[in-house]
Amino acid sequence: MLRYILFACLLSISALVQAQAPTANYTIFNTKTGVEVSFADMMQSLSNADAVLFGEEHNDSIGHMLELDVLQHMQFQHGDKLALSLEMFETDVQGIMDEYLAGWISEKNFKKESRSWNNYNDYRPLIQYAQEKHLQVVCANAPARYTNMVTRNGLTALLQLPKATQKAYLPPMPVDTLTGAYYDQFLEVMGGHTVPNMQLYQSQNLWDATMSYSITRAMKNKVVLHLNGRFHSDRYLGTAYRVIQQHKKKKVYTISCFRADKYTPAEHQPLADFVILTRL
């Protein structure tokens, strides 16, 4: 029996090693020390996490491979106590996600009815792995029709929705509109010094607030790996700020993963606990 258990463990470890993205295609830095670390070192540092927010660039193929590696290693560490949370799916399709994970509906129907992103194949291995390991998958993002309501008419427009709809799909009202560094970062991305439509910034905050609320609910009984575009978590702002503020006594770590040739401390150190530079 002991021999079988050891053999099973070796097979699991072997599978993890084989699944990893090619090490030649990325470099990891622990920003607290400024030192380059191995993938195994990073995962050891994350082993006590209550939540890990992985900030990606949506078109980074190496980053997507690394997300699967992180998911596999966290599942190895936490088993079914792990939940995968995704920006890429909206809260109103949670039931469809659950039906697919249970094997009740086809992938074709799942993709269509869950409004999966055009690059669904980048996330498919994660969902398939979660299905295989019976992991909870959280559809974390605000439905686009509600962010559009805010973009057109401001956050107060959401108060027109039935209370049951608000409770089912959105964070508690009112949604705080963050100022300071996050607002400045938003302006920078928009390419100007002012936002002609402040409601656009309010919809960004709804996006973040919904994701953080989804993460927070999952954290009640799970360790959470959450994936989002890195704008939502870089510099511990946006979604990351909201989660950290709500869980000051818990271990919340962030990763920022993007294409770059060189680690620049002044630029990259403030971004996250771990910065992963990828290259093709």
Buried (B, 14 or more C-beta within 10 A) or exposed (E): EEEEEEEEEEEEEEEBEEBBBEEEBBBBBBBEEEEEBEBEBBBEBBEEBBBBBBBBBBEBBBBBBBBBBBBBBBBBBBEEEBBBBBBBBBBBBBEBBBBBBEEEBEEEEBBEBBBBBEEBEBBBBBBEBBBEBEBBBBBBBBBBEBBEBBBEEBBEBBEEBEEEBBEEBBBEBEBEBBEEBBBEBBBEEBEEEEBEEEBBBBBBBBBBBBBBBBBBBBBEEBBBBBBBBBBBBBBBBBBBBBBBEBBEEBEBBBBBBBBBEEBEEEEBBBBBBBBBBBEE
